[in-house]
Amino acid sequence: MPDGSAQNGEARQQGWIGRARRRREDAALLTGAGRFAADLPRPPGCLHAAFARAAEASGVLRQVDLSAALGLPGVVAAFAGADCVPAGEPAVNRFFPDLPASRFLPLARDRVAAAGQPLAIVLAESAMAALDGAEAVLAELEPLDPEATEPAFAGQWRSGDAEAAFAAAAHVVRAGIRHSRLAPAAMEPRAALAVPREGGGLTIHLSTQTPHRALADLAAILGLDPAAIRVVAGDVGGSFGAKASLHPEEAAVAWAALRLGRPVSWQATRSEEMLTATQGRGQHLRGELALDAGGRATALRAVIETPLGHRLPYSAAVPGRNAARCLPGPYAVPAVDIALAGHFDHRAPMGIYRGAGRPEAAMLMERLMEAAGRATGLGSEEIRRRNLLPPEALPHRTPTGEVLDSGDYPALLARVLEMGAGLREACAARRARGELVGLGLALYVEPCGQGWESARLTLAPDGRILAATGATAQGQGRETAYAQIVADALRVADAEVEVLHGDTATTPPGIGALASRSTGIGGGALMQAAAALEAKALPVAARLLQSPPEALRPAPGGFAVAGAPGRQAGWAAIAAATPADPLEAEAVFHAPGEAWACGAVLALVAIEAETGIATVERLDWVDDIGTVVNPMLAKGQMLGGLLQGVGEALLERVAYDEAGQLLSGSFMDYAMPRADDAPLETRLGAPAHPSPAGNSPLGAKGVGEAGCIGVPAAVVNAVADALAARGVTLDSLALPLTQESIWRALNSGGSER
């Protein structure tokens, strides 16, 4: 990344926000110098951990026999659930008053709640010896009904008189979508290295996106003072929400390290990841939309059923809550009646996964809009024009109580249709030639930033800025973007900013990276800390320049005397003037509200009628994310989310049999999208007038999850449009729309699925 002095001087004049800068993280990652938890050097005396796991999905645990494992060469110790009794449980975000406790156990005791649940941890001198020991553990289990479910929580959103609106409606349309469970499948599986400290306490290296939360959870589970624990998240190879909460294996590794007084290392295999890591989606949504004679929506009714698996991660209620509160999306619907129910089952736990409820809400509304366009005869585009909230209506309080802060939804629709000009006519011509093609449109809104985040800026002795953040990174280019934000605020080159994150010993307490909040909220904290650092530096600069503070003005690289640009004091000079007491400023930024990004997607899909293979030939997409810090990073996030969105629509499904056994335990069985599943042509557009977020001084909204929100709905609508030309309707559907399901729909005689 070239950073010559001339370029730096130019950047100081022009600012850094909005510039496409290459990721500073990549040099180390591309040369094998990354520091992932599983690759760290093992301390002397380090033991390797492996887990014996439940073979049944549900049952009474009569006995766990460790004797055979303990007799194997290299095995040092083995523990079952009766040995590893937690002092407490991790917290759960209590969005609903009836939400139960987490049901978290490092190792199962008395009952087994899911296949793969850890029953015992085996510690050995080598990884292979630990695996041999885990296989030698014998468990006696009395099976129970694996299909049994249990209510966990419920929610209701009502506004207006939905019943009267439906009674008076000229049209009522319906849609149902059963979302498959999805495996986040990050490139790096979970990993942990726990190292006991002399005199008590623990340092644990985790592949996590929430190190400060992990610290609090470990303190509760282990019964330790939080000050006795240090959590370090170095390089993290992706997470997509699955590493937002502590997992039982990680707690068991920490407990074993403390119990034995020796370091303990564990690395999940891909099979373990598929079996026991948190999953996403899985919701079943049913909705009805009432419309008047002019095609305007008057009421929405929806029922959302969300599975939870056998235990609750911290954000277990978030996907269902988001799906409910994001309705009715960007549309003006005066009355709603929305019911949400969450239930436990004997499967892997369900957590947040890229989008976390937003994709489900967008899919339901966009399927209803398609149905409304057919029922009214207005068509796909006009029905949306008539129902989108106009820009002058924002900020707008939705019938579910949310506040859409800014955006121009009709302009997004117009922009994406402009990008796709001629596609509808081209589709008609291809259909006339016998081709099976369809166009799918989708609009969406995305909540992406609320709550708080922390930052601390320190002026180093050499004049560099050390920026410590409570947010973390899992491949998004966070260090690059944060360096740009701080450099812009303090008028220095981005190379002069060092970003610290992921280590609870060197960063202020923070939330972490989730919910598309880190740029807006974390960036807001950095900007506040920068303002506080400037306030501390101003009197020092004034002393150096022998001028009253009120006569100084911000200048590139530091401060200057007003009207005398040659009289300047840079940050290096200010640092040299305060060697005994380096300047430092902290900030905790509390967002006054929530930012809502928005966008529109148009997809062109072709289907091979003989086989059912669907190909996304083209995807046009415009996304309004307010202030863009780094266009290159934003584009990368959009494209990554886009491919995951295609995977959700057409490929991915976690499958279980009736006994609760996982059938998709590897990438041989779970259809991860590949390069040749990407759209043949992707065109990314920007709104003519982006709408900055009003809840952050930066004005940035989230972008990392957008592809999983708008793209699946557009692709599904395109498939449905293609099938409709053959008389096949998909008013009720199950995802993904695989080759087989599309072929069966084409050969079903035109009946609905």
C-alpha positions in Angstrom: 0.0 0.0 0.0 2.0 3.0 -1.2 2.1 5.8 1.3 4.6 8.4 0.1 4.9 11.7 1.8 3.4 13.6 -1.1 0.4 11.3 -1.1 0.0 11.6 2.6 0.1 15.4 2.4 -2.6 15.3 -0.3 -4.7 13.0 1.9 -4.4 15.2 4.9 -5.8 18.0 2.8 -8.6 16.0 1.2 -9.6 13.7 4.1 -9.7 10.0 4.3 -13.4 9.1 4.6 -14.8 8.0 1.3 -11.4 6.9 -0.1 -10.9 3.4 -1.5 -7.9 2.1 0.5 -6.5 -1.4 0.2 -6.8 -3.4 3.4 -3.8 -3.1 5.6 -4.6 -6.5 7.1 -3.9 -8.4 3.9 -0.1 -8.4 3.8 0.2 -10.5 6.9 -2.7 -12.8 6.0 -1.5 -13.5 2.5 2.1 -14.3 3.6 1.1 -16.7 6.4 1.7 -14.3 9.2 -1.8 -14.3 10.6 -2.4 -15.1 14.2 -5.4 -17.4 14.4 -6.2 -19.2 17.7 -5.4 -22.6 16.3 -2.0 -21.5 14.9 -0.6 -19.9 18.0 2.6 -21.6 19.4 1.6 -24.0 22.1 3.0 -23.1 25.6 5.2 -25.7 27.3 3.1 -28.5 28.9 0.1 -27.8 26.6 -2.6 -30.4 26.5 -4.9 -31.2 23.6 -8.6 -31.5 24.1 -11.2 -33.7 22.3 -14.8 -34.2 23.1 -17.0 -37.4 23.4 -20.3 -36.4 22.0 -23.9 -37.7 22.3 -24.9 -40.1 19.7 -28.7 -39.5 20.2 -30.7 -36.3 19.9 -32.6 -36.7 23.1 -32.4 -39.0 26.1 -31.7 -39.6 29.8 -28.0 -39.8 30.5 -27.5 -42.8 32.8 -23.7 -43.0 32.9 -20.6 -41.7 31.3 -17.7 -44.2 31.7 -14.2 -42.6 31.4 -12.2 -45.6 32.5 -11.2 -46.9 29.1 -10.2 -43.4 27.9 -8.0 -42.9 31.0 -6.2 -46.1 30.3 -5.0 -45.1 26.9 -1.4 -43.9 26.2 -1.0 -40.2 26.3 -4.3 -39.4 28.0 -3.7 -37.3 31.0 -7.3 -36.6 32.3 -10.9 -36.9 31.3 -14.0 -35.3 32.8 -17.7 -35.7 32.5 -20.6 -33.4 33.3 -20.7 -34.3 37.0 -17.1 -33.1 37.3 -17.5 -29.8 35.4 -20.3 -28.1 37.2 -20.6 -24.4 36.1 -20.9 -21.7 38.8 -23.3 -19.8 36.6 -24.7 -19.4 33.1 -24.0 -17.0 30.3 -26.3 -14.0 29.9 -29.2 -14.0 27.4 -30.5 -10.8 25.8 -34.0 -10.6 27.4 -36.0 -9.0 24.7 -39.1 -10.9 26.0 -40.0 -11.1 29.6 -40.8 -14.9 29.4 -37.4 -15.7 27.8 -35.9 -18.6 29.9 -32.3 -19.0 31.0 -29.7 -20.2 28.5 -29.7 -23.9 29.4 -25.9 -23.7 29.0 -23.8 -26.6 30.2 -20.1 -27.1 29.3 -20.7 -30.9 29.4 -24.1 -32.6 29.5 -25.5 -33.8 32.8 -28.5 -36.1 33.4 -30.0 -35.4 30.0 -28.9 -35.1 26.4 -30.7 -32.4 24.4 -29.1 -32.8 20.9 -26.9 -35.1 18.9 -23.3 -34.0 19.3 -23.7 -32.4 22.7 -20.4 -32.7 24.6 -20.6 -35.5 27.2 -16.9 -35.5 28.2 -13.6 -33.7 27.6 -10.5 -35.8 27.2 -7.1 -34.1 27.7 -4.0 -35.7 26.2 -0.4 -35.0 25.2 -1.2 -35.0 21.5 -4.3 -34.3 19.4 -4.5 -37.9 18.2 -4.3 -39.3 21.7 -7.1 -37.0 22.8 -9.3 -38.2 19.8 -8.5 -41.8 20.7 -9.6 -41.1 24.3 -12.8 -39.4 23.2 -13.7 -42.4 21.1 -13.1 -44.7 24.1 -15.6 -42.9 26.3 -18.7 -45.0 26.9 -22.1 -43.4 27.5 -25.3 -45.1 28.6 -28.3 -43.2 27.2 -32.0 -43.9 27.4 -33.5 -42.4 24.3 -36.5 -40.0 24.4 -38.6 -38.4 21.7 -36.3 -36.4 19.4 -39.2 -34.5 17.8 -40.5 -33.1 21.1 -40.6 -29.3 21.2 -41.2 -26.9 24.1 -42.4 -23.3 24.0 -39.8 -20.7 24.9 -41.2 -17.2 24.4 -43.8 -15.3 22.4 -44.3 -11.8 21.2 -47.1 -9.8 19.7 -47.2 -6.6 17.6 -50.5 -4.9 17.0 -51.3 -1.5 15.6 -54.4 -0.1 14.0 -57.5 -2.1 13.2 -56.3 -5.0 11.1 -59.5 -7.0 11.5 -61.6 -4.2 10.1 -59.1 -3.6 7.2 -59.3 -7.2 6.2 -63.1 -7.2 6.4 -63.2 -4.2 4.0 -60.4 -5.3 1.7 -60.9 -5.4 -2.1 -58.0 -7.9 -2.3 -56.4 -10.2 0.2 -53.2 -12.0 -0.8 -51.2 -14.6 1.1 -47.7 -16.0 1.2 -45.8 -18.6 3.2 -42.1 -19.3 3.4 -40.3 -22.0 5.3 -36.7 -21.0 5.6 -34.1 -23.8 5.9 -31.6 -23.9 8.7 -28.3 -22.6 7.5 -24.7 -23.3 8.6 -22.7 -20.1 8.9 -19.7 -22.2 7.9 -16.9 -19.6 8.5 -13.6 -20.4 6.9 -12.0 -20.8 10.4 -13.8 -23.2 12.7 -14.0 -22.5 16.4 -10.7 -22.7 18.3 -9.5 -22.1 21.9 -6.2 -22.0 23.7 -6.5 -21.5 27.5 -3.4 -20.7 29.5 -3.6 -20.5 33.3 -1.8 -17.7 35.0 0.6 -18.0 37.8 -1.2 -17.0 41.0 -4.7 -17.7 39.5 -6.7 -16.5 36.5 -6.7 -17.3 32.9 -5.8 -16.0 29.4 -7.8 -17.6 26.7 -7.3 -17.1 23.0 -10.6 -17.5 21.2 -11.9 -17.3 17.7 -14.7 -14.9 18.7 -16.4 -11.7 17.5 -17.3 -10.6 21.1 -14.2 -10.9 23.4 -15.6 -8.8 26.2 -18.9 -10.7 26.2 -16.9 -14.0 26.3 -15.0 -12.6 29.3 -18.2 -11.9 31.2 -19.6 -15.3 30.3 -16.5 -17.1 31.3 -16.4 -15.2 34.6 -20.0 -16.3 35.4 -19.4 -20.0 34.4 -16.0 -20.3 36.2 -17.0 -18.3 39.2 -14.0 -15.9 38.7 -13.6 -12.2 39.1 -13.7 -10.8 35.5 -10.4 -9.1 36.3 -8.8 -12.5 36.5 -9.6 -13.4 32.9 -8.1 -12.1 29.6 -9.7 -12.9 26.3 -7.7 -12.5 23.1 -9.3 -12.6 19.7 -6.4 -12.3 17.2 -7.1 -12.9 13.5 -10.6 -14.4 13.1 -11.4 -16.2 9.9 -15.0 -15.2 9.6 -18.0 -15.8 11.9 -21.2 -14.4 10.4 -22.8 -14.4 13.8 -21.9 -17.9 14.9 -19.0 -16.7 17.1 -21.0 -14.1 18.8 -21.6 -16.2 21.9 -19.5 -18.6 24.0 -19.9 -22.3 23.1 -19.9 -25.1 25.6 -16.6 -26.5 24.3 -14.8 -23.2 24.9 -16.0 -23.1 28.5 -15.0 -26.7 29.1 -11.5 -26.0 27.7 -11.1 -23.0 30.1 -12.4 -25.0 33.0 -10.0 -27.9 32.3 -7.0 -25.6 32.0 -7.8 -24.2 35.5 -8.5 -27.6 36.9 -5.3 -29.1 35.7 -3.1 -26.0 35.9 -1.9 -26.6 32.4 -2.6 -24.9 29.0 -5.3 -26.6 26.9 -5.8 -26.3 23.2 -8.8 -27.3 21.1 -9.7 -26.9 17.4 -13.1 -27.9 16.1 -13.2 -30.1 13.0 -15.5 -29.1 10.2 -17.8 -32.0 11.2 -18.0 -30.7 14.7 -18.7 -27.2 13.4 -21.6 -28.4 11.3 -22.9 -30.6 14.2 -22.7 -28.3 17.2 -22.0 -24.6 16.2 -25.0 -22.3 16.2 -27.1 -22.2 13.0 -29.2 -19.5 11.4 -32.6 -18.9 9.8 -35.1 -21.9 10.0 -38.1 -19.7 10.6 -41.5 -20.4 9.2 -43.5 -17.3 8.2 -47.1 -17.0 7.0 -48.6 -13.6 6.0 -51.7 -12.0 4.6 -51.9 -8.5 3.1 -55.1 -6.6 2.7 -55.4 -4.0 -0.1 -58.0 -1.5 -1.2 -59.4 -1.2 -4.7 -56.6 1.2 -5.6 -53.9 -1.4 -4.8 -52.8 0.3 -1.5 -52.1 -2.0 1.4 -54.3 -1.5 4.4 -53.2 -4.2 6.8 -50.8 -7.0 7.4 -51.2 -10.2 9.4 -48.3 -12.5 10.0 -47.3 -15.5 12.1 -43.6 -16.2 12.7 -42.4 -19.5 14.2 -38.8 -19.6 15.1 -36.8 -22.7 16.2 -34.2 -22.2 19.0 -32.5 -25.6 19.2 -31.6 -27.0 22.6 -30.1 -24.0 24.3 -30.1 -20.2 24.0 -27.0 -18.2 22.8 -27.0 -14.5 23.9 -29.0 -13.3 20.9 -31.3 -16.3 20.5 -34.4 -14.1 20.4 -33.0 -11.6 17.9 -33.8 -13.3 14.6 -37.5 -13.8 15.5 -37.7 -10.3 17.0 -36.0 -8.7 13.9 -38.3 -10.6 11.5 -41.3 -9.2 13.3 -40.2 -5.6 13.9 -38.8 -5.2 10.4 -42.3 -5.7 9.0 -43.8 -4.1 6.9 -40.4 -3.1 5.5 -40.3 0.1 3.4 -44.1 0.1 2.7 -46.9 2.2 4.1 -49.1 -0.3 5.9 -51.3 1.4 8.6 -52.4 -1.7 10.5 -50.5 -4.9 11.6 -51.2 -8.0 13.6 -48.0 -10.0 14.0 -47.5 -13.0 16.3 -44.1 -14.5 17.1 -43.4 -17.8 18.9 -40.1 -19.4 19.7 -39.7 -23.0 20.7 -36.9 -25.3 21.9 -36.2 -28.5 19.9 -33.5 -31.2 19.9 -31.2 -29.7 17.3 -28.2 -27.4 17.3 -28.8 -24.0 18.9 -30.0 -21.2 16.7 -28.3 -17.9 16.8 -27.8 -14.7 14.8 -26.6 -15.4 11.2 -25.7 -12.6 8.7 -29.0 -10.7 8.5 -30.6 -12.2 11.6 -34.3 -12.0 10.9 -34.1 -9.2 8.3 -34.0 -11.6 5.3 -37.1 -13.3 6.6 -39.1 -10.1 6.9 -37.9 -8.9 3.4 -38.8 -12.2 1.8 -42.3 -12.2 3.3 -43.1 -8.7 2.2 -41.7 -9.1 -1.2 -43.6 -12.3 -1.8 -46.8 -10.5 -0.7 -46.0 -7.6 -3.0 -45.6 -10.0 -5.9 -49.0 -11.6 -5.1 -50.6 -8.2 -4.7 -49.3 -7.2 -8.1 -50.9 -10.2 -9.7 -54.2 -9.9 -7.8 -54.7 -6.2 -8.6 -53.4 -6.4 -12.1 -51.0 -3.6 -11.4 -47.8 -5.7 -11.8 -44.6 -6.0 -9.8 -43.3 -2.5 -10.2 -46.5 -0.4 -9.9 -47.7 -2.2 -6.8 -44.5 -1.2 -5.1 -44.6 2.4 -6.3 -48.1 2.8 -4.8 -47.1 1.4 -1.4 -43.6 2.6 -0.8 -43.2 5.3 1.9 -42.3 8.6 0.3 -39.0 10.3 1.5 -41.0 13.2 3.1 -42.7 10.7 5.4 -39.3 9.9 7.0 -38.5 9.7 9.8 -41.4 7.3 10.1 -42.7 5.3 13.0 -43.7 1.9 11.7 -46.8 0.1 13.1 -44.3 -2.2 14.9 -42.9 0.8 16.8 -39.6 1.2 14.9 -38.4 4.5 13.5 -37.1 4.5 9.9 -34.7 7.3 10.1 -33.9 8.3 6.5 -34.0 7.1 2.9 -35.7 7.6 -0.4 -37.4 4.2 -1.2 -39.1 5.3 -4.5 -35.8 6.6 -5.8 -34.1 3.3 -5.0 -36.8 1.5 -7.0 -36.5 4.0 -9.9 -32.7 3.6 -9.8 -32.6 -0.2 -9.9 -35.2 -0.3 -12.7 -33.1 2.2 -14.6 -30.1 -0.1 -14.2 -32.2 -2.9 -15.5 -33.8 -1.0 -18.4 -34.8 -3.4 -21.2 -34.6 -6.6 -19.1 -38.3 -7.1 -19.0 -38.6 -6.7 -22.8 -35.7 -9.1 -23.3 -37.3 -11.6 -21.0 -40.5 -11.5 -23.0 -38.6 -12.1 -26.2 -36.7 -15.0 -24.7 -40.0 -16.6 -23.4 -41.4 -16.3 -26.9 -38.5 -18.4 -28.1 -39.3 -21.0 -25.5 -36.8 -20.1 -22.8 -37.7 -20.2 -19.1 -36.6 -16.9 -17.6 -37.8 -14.6 -14.9 -37.3 -11.2 -13.3 -37.4 -10.7 -9.6 -37.6 -7.4 -7.7 -37.1 -6.8 -4.0 -36.8 -3.8 -1.7 -35.7 -3.9 1.9 -34.9 -1.9 5.0 -32.2 -2.9 7.4 -31.7 -1.9 11.1 -28.0 -1.5 11.5 -26.8 0.3 14.5 -28.0 0.9 18.1 -26.7 0.8 21.6 -23.1 1.8 22.5 -19.5 1.2 21.7 -16.2 2.4 23.2 -12.9 3.8 21.9 -9.6 5.0 23.4 -7.1 7.1 21.5 -3.5 7.5 22.8 -0.8 9.8 21.4 2.3 7.6 21.2 5.8 9.1 21.9 6.6 9.2 18.2 3.4 11.0 17.3 1.4 8.1 16.0 -2.2 7.6 17.2 -3.1 4.3 18.9 -6.8 3.7 18.5 -8.2 1.0 20.7 -11.8 -0.1 20.1 -14.3 -2.4 21.8 -15.4 -3.5 18.4 -13.7 -6.5 16.7 -12.9 -7.8 13.2 -13.4 -11.1 11.4 -12.2 -10.2 8.0 -14.2 -7.0 7.2 -11.1 -4.7 7.0 -12.0 -3.1 10.3 -8.4 -1.9 11.0 -8.3 -0.2 7.6 -11.6 1.6 8.0 -11.0 2.6 11.6 -7.6 4.0 10.7 -9.3 6.1 8.0 -11.9 7.4 10.4 -9.3 8.5 13.0 -7.0 9.9 10.4 -9.8 12.0 9.0 -10.8 13.3 12.4 -7.2 14.2 13.4 -5.9 15.2 10.0 -3.1 12.7 9.8 -2.2 10.0 7.3 -3.9 6.7 7.9 -0.5 5.0 8.1 0.0 7.0 11.3 -2.9 5.3 13.1 -2.5 1.9 14.7 -5.7 0.1 15.5 -6.0 -2.2 18.5 -8.9 -4.6 18.9 -9.8 -8.0 20.1 -7.8 -8.1 23.3 -9.6 -7.4 26.5 -6.4 -6.4 28.2 -5.6 -3.6 25.7 -9.0 -2.4 24.6 -11.9 -0.7 26.5 -15.0 -2.8 27.2 -17.2 -3.0 24.2 -20.0 -4.9 22.4 -18.0 -6.4 19.6 -18.8 -6.9 15.9 -22.4 -7.8 15.1 -25.7 -6.3 13.8 -24.0 -4.1 11.1 -23.2 -1.6 13.9 -19.4 -1.4 14.1 -18.7 1.3 11.5 -21.6 3.6 12.5 -21.5 3.1 16.3 -17.8 2.1 16.7 -16.9 4.9 14.3 -19.0 7.3 16.3 -17.0 6.4 19.5 -13.7 6.9 17.6 -14.9 10.4 16.5 -15.9 11.3 20.0 -12.5 10.1 21.4 -10.7 12.1 18.6 -12.6 15.3 19.7 -11.6 14.6 23.3 -8.0 14.0 22.4 -7.9 17.3 20.4 -9.3 19.1 23.4 -6.5 17.8 25.6 -3.9 18.5 22.9 -5.0 22.1 22.3 -3.4 23.7 25.3 -0.2 21.9 24.7 -0.1 23.1 21.1 -0.9 26.6 22.3 2.1 26.5 24.7 4.4 25.3 21.9 3.2 28.0 19.6 3.2 30.6 22.3 -0.3 31.6 21.3 -3.6 31.6 23.2 -5.7 28.4 22.6 -8.6 30.4 21.1 -6.2 31.6 18.3 -5.5 28.0 17.1 -7.2 26.3 14.4 -7.2 22.6 13.2 -4.6 22.1 10.5 -3.2 19.1 8.5 -1.2 17.1 11.0 -2.1 19.1 14.0 -2.9 22.8 14.8 -1.9 26.1 13.4 -2.2 29.7 14.5 -5.2 31.4 12.7 -3.9 33.7 10.0 -0.4 32.3 10.2 -0.3 29.0 8.5 3.4 28.7 8.9 3.1 28.5 12.6 2.1 24.9 13.2 2.4 22.3 15.9 2.1 18.7 14.7 1.2 15.6 16.8 4.8 14.5 17.0 5.8 17.8 18.6 2.8 17.6 21.0 3.9 14.1 22.0 7.4 15.2 22.6 6.1 17.9 24.8 4.3 15.4 27.1 6.7 12.5 27.5 5.9 11.8 31.1 2.1 11.9 30.7 1.1 10.8 27.2 -2.2 12.3 26.0 -5.1 9.8 26.1 -8.8 10.2 25.6 -11.7 7.7 26.0 -15.2 7.8 24.8 -18.3 5.6 25.1 -20.7 6.6 22.3 -24.4 5.9 22.9 -26.4 6.1 19.7 -29.5 8.1 20.2 -31.5 5.8 17.9 -31.2 3.2 15.3 -30.0 3.6 11.7 -31.9 1.9 8.9 -30.1 1.2 5.6 -32.2 0.4 2.5 -31.9 -0.9 -1.0 -33.4 -2.4 -4.1 -32.4 -5.5 -6.1 -33.4 -6.8 -9.5 -32.5 -10.4 -10.4 -32.6 -12.1 -13.8 -32.8 -15.9 -13.5 -32.8 -18.5 -16.2 -34.1 -22.1 -15.6 -33.2 -25.2 -17.5 -36.6 -26.8 -17.8 -35.2 -30.4 -18.3 -33.2 -30.4 -15.1 -34.5 -27.5 -12.9 -31.1 -25.9 -12.7 -31.5 -22.1 -12.0 -28.8 -19.7 -13.0 -28.7 -16.1 -11.8 -27.7 -14.5 -15.1 -27.7 -10.9 -13.8 -28.2 -9.0 -10.6 -28.6 -5.2 -10.4 -28.4 -3.8 -6.9 -28.4 -0.4 -5.3 -27.8 0.0 -1.5 -28.1 3.1 0.5 -25.7 2.9 3.4 -25.3 6.6 4.1 -21.6 7.8 4.5 -19.2 5.3 2.9 -15.9 5.2 4.7 -14.1 2.9 2.1 -15.9 2.1 -1.1 -13.6 -0.9 -1.8 -14.4 -2.5 1.6 -18.1 -1.7 1.1 -18.1 -3.4 -2.3 -16.4 -6.5 -0.8 -19.0 -6.8 1.9 -21.8 -6.4 -0.7 -20.4 -9.1 -2.9 -19.8 -11.5 0.0 -23.3 -11.1 1.3 -24.7 -11.4 -2.2 -23.2 -14.9 -2.7 -24.5 -16.0 0.7 -27.9 -14.7 -0.3 -27.8 -16.7 -3.5 -26.8 -19.7 -1.4 -29.8 -19.2 0.9 -32.2 -18.9 -2.0 -31.0 -21.8 -4.2 -28.6 -24.1 -2.4 -28.1 -24.2 1.4 -30.0 -26.4 3.9 -29.0 -28.1 7.1 -30.8 -31.4 7.1 -31.9 -33.7 9.9 -33.7 -37.0 9.9 -36.7 -37.8 12.1 -34.3 -39.1 14.8 -32.6 -35.7 15.0 -29.5 -37.0 13.3 -27.6 -34.5 11.2 -27.5 -35.5 7.5 -25.5 -32.6 6.2 -22.4 -32.9 8.3 -19.8 -31.9 5.7 -19.4 -29.9 2.5 -20.1 -33.1 0.6 -23.7 -32.9 1.9 -24.2 -29.1 2.6 -24.3 -27.1 -0.6 -22.1 -24.1 0.0 -22.2 -21.7 -2.9 -19.1 -21.8 -5.2 -17.7 -19.3 -7.6 -19.8 -20.6 -10.4 -23.0 -20.1 -8.4 -22.4 -16.3 -8.4 -24.4 -14.2 -10.8 -22.9 -14.2 -14.3 -23.1 -10.4 -14.2 -23.4 -8.2 -11.1 -23.9 -4.5 -11.3 -23.7 -2.5 -8.1 -25.2 1.0 -8.1 -25.3 3.8 -5.6 -28.2 6.1 -4.8 -28.1 9.5 -6.3 -28.5 11.1 -2.9 -27.4 8.7 -0.1 -29.2 9.3 3.2 -26.7 9.7 6.1 -27.6 8.0 9.4 -28.9 10.4 12.0 -27.7 8.4 15.0 -24.0 8.8 14.5 -21.6 11.7 13.8 -20.1 9.6 11.0 -23.5 9.1 9.2 -22.6 5.6 8.2 -25.1 2.7 8.0 -24.3 -1.0 7.9 -23.5 -2.9 4.7 -22.2 -6.3 5.7 -25.6 -8.0 5.9 -27.4 -6.3 3.1 -26.7 -9.0 0.5 -28.3 -11.6 2.6 -31.4 -9.4 3.0 -32.4 -8.2 -0.5 -30.7 -10.7 -2.8 -32.6 -13.9 -1.6 -36.0 -12.3 -2.0 -35.1 -11.0 -5.5 -33.8 -14.4 -6.7 -36.8 -16.2 -5.3 -39.1 -13.7 -7.0 -37.2 -14.2 -10.3 -37.6 -18.0 -10.0 -41.3 -17.6 -9.2 -41.7 -15.3 -12.2 -40.1 -17.8 -14.5 -42.3 -20.6 -13.2 -45.4 -18.5 -13.4 -44.9 -18.3 -17.2 -45.5 -22.1 -17.2 -48.6 -21.8 -14.9 -46.7 -22.8 -11.7 -47.4 -20.7 -8.6 -45.3 -20.5 -5.5 -47.5 -18.7 -3.0 -46.2 -21.1 -0.4 -42.6 -22.3 -0.7 -39.8 -24.0 1.2 -36.2 -22.8 0.8 -33.9 -23.4 -0.8 -35.3 -23.6 -4.3 -33.0 -26.4 -5.4 -32.7 -28.0 -8.8 -34.9 -30.8 -7.6 -37.6 -28.7 -6.1 -37.8 -26.5 -9.2 -38.0 -29.6 -11.4 -40.7 -31.0 -9.3 -42.7 -27.8 -9.4 -42.4 -27.7 -13.2 -43.7 -31.2 -13.4 -46.5 -30.9 -10.8 -49.2 -29.9 -13.2 -49.2 -26.3 -12.1 -50.1 -26.9 -8.5 -48.8 -24.7 -5.7 -46.1 -26.0 -3.4 
